[in-house]
Amino acid sequence: MNGTKQEKYDRAYLRMAREWGKLSHCKRKQVGAIIVKDRMIISDGYNGTPTGFENYCEDEEGYTKWYVLHAEANAILKVASSTQSCQGATLYITLSPCRECSKLIHQSGIKRVVYQTAYKDDSGLRFLERAGVVIDHLPILEEMA
């Protein structure tokens, strides 16, 4: 991809995901996700605690609380409670998915994942590739910061 129309859309959606991640109250990492289907945003999400819980994602020692939802999980769950479907959609996310979220991505019918930064554990990406999900790593350049 070198300046194609699709790459321009991909970069724009990733920038939106990054902005959405800034809404997270998590201190360790702020992650944003956008789900696009038929060139329309059908969902968004960022990492954080479930509805009705305190907004603090880390405990007193600075560790992430076990019940914090990841950005892509929040976005997929938002679609699940709507009339939309993720079938054939693209997920734009600022951090590549963990192994748990990769199962949700595959099972929800998402067919493509575009991510900005690689997570330390790539087993989620390997699982998605094995499942036939198209993976694109698209680092956001500094001039887009």
C-alpha positions in Angstrom: 0.0 0.0 0.0 1.6 3.2 -1.1 -0.9 6.1 -0.9 -3.9 4.1 -2.2 -7.4 5.3 -1.4 -7.8 2.3 1.0 -4.6 3.3 2.9 -5.9 6.9 3.3 -9.1 5.5 4.8 -7.1 3.1 7.0 -4.9 5.9 8.3 -7.9 8.1 9.0 -9.8 5.4 10.9 -6.6 4.6 12.9 -6.3 8.3 13.8 -9.9 8.2 15.0 -9.2 5.0 17.1 -6.2 6.8 18.6 -8.4 9.8 19.6 -11.0 7.5 21.0 -8.4 5.8 23.1 -7.6 9.1 24.8 -11.0 8.8 26.5 -9.8 5.9 28.5 -9.1 6.4 32.2 -6.4 3.8 32.2 -2.9 5.1 33.1 -0.7 2.2 31.8 -2.1 2.1 28.3 -4.9 3.9 26.5 -6.2 1.8 23.6 -8.9 2.8 21.1 -10.9 0.8 18.6 -13.2 1.6 15.7 -15.3 -1.0 13.8 -16.1 -0.1 10.2 -18.5 -2.0 7.8 -19.4 -0.9 4.3 -17.4 2.3 4.9 -19.5 3.3 7.9 -18.4 3.3 11.5 -20.7 0.9 13.3 -19.0 0.9 16.7 -16.2 2.3 18.8 -14.6 1.4 22.1 -11.7 2.1 24.5 -10.2 0.1 27.3 -11.8 0.7 30.7 -13.9 -0.7 33.5 -17.4 -2.1 33.0 -20.4 0.3 33.1 -21.3 1.2 36.7 -17.8 0.6 38.1 -15.2 3.2 39.2 -13.2 4.6 36.2 -9.8 3.6 37.7 -8.2 0.8 35.7 -5.2 0.1 38.0 -5.1 -1.0 41.6 -3.0 0.5 44.4 0.1 -1.3 43.1 -0.3 0.0 39.6 -1.5 -3.4 38.1 -4.5 -3.4 35.7 -7.6 -4.8 37.4 -8.7 -8.1 36.0 -12.1 -6.9 35.0 -11.0 -4.1 32.8 -12.4 -4.5 29.3 -10.1 -4.1 26.3 -11.0 -1.6 23.6 -11.9 -4.2 20.9 -14.1 -6.1 23.4 -16.0 -3.0 24.3 -16.5 -2.2 20.6 -17.7 -5.7 19.8 -20.0 -5.8 22.8 -21.5 -2.5 21.7 -22.4 -4.0 18.3 -23.8 -7.1 20.0 -26.3 -4.8 21.9 -27.3 -3.1 18.7 -29.1 -4.1 15.4 -25.7 -4.1 13.6 -23.5 -7.1 12.9 -19.7 -7.3 12.7 -19.9 -9.8 9.8 -17.3 -8.8 7.2 -16.3 -5.7 9.1 -12.8 -4.2 9.7 -11.5 -3.5 13.2 -9.1 -0.5 13.5 -7.2 -0.7 16.8 -4.2 1.2 18.3 -2.7 -1.9 19.9 -2.7 -5.4 18.3 -5.2 -7.8 20.0 -4.4 -10.1 22.9 -5.2 -13.8 22.6 -8.5 -13.5 24.5 -9.8 -10.6 22.3 -8.6 -12.4 19.1 -11.2 -15.1 19.8 -13.9 -12.4 20.1 -12.8 -10.8 16.9 -12.9 -14.0 14.9 -16.1 -15.2 16.4 -17.8 -11.8 15.8 -17.2 -12.2 12.0 -14.6 -9.4 11.7 -12.6 -10.2 8.5 -9.8 -7.6 8.8 -7.8 -6.0 11.6 -5.6 -2.9 11.1 -3.4 -2.1 14.1 -1.0 0.7 14.9 1.3 -0.8 17.5 2.2 -4.4 18.2 1.3 -5.9 21.6 4.2 -7.8 23.3 2.5 -11.1 22.8 1.7 -11.9 19.1 -0.2 -15.1 19.8 -3.5 -13.2 19.2 -2.3 -12.1 15.7 -1.1 -15.6 14.9 -4.5 -17.0 15.9 -6.3 -14.5 13.7 -4.1 -15.2 10.7 -4.8 -19.0 11.2 -8.5 -18.1 11.3 -8.2 -16.3 7.9 -8.6 -12.8 9.3 -6.5 -10.3 7.2 -4.0 -8.5 9.4 -2.4 -5.1 8.5 0.2 -3.3 10.6 0.0 0.4 9.8 2.2 2.5 12.1 1.0 6.1 12.4 3.8 8.4 11.4 4.9 11.2 13.7 3.5 13.9 11.5 0.1 12.5 12.2 0.6 12.7 15.9 
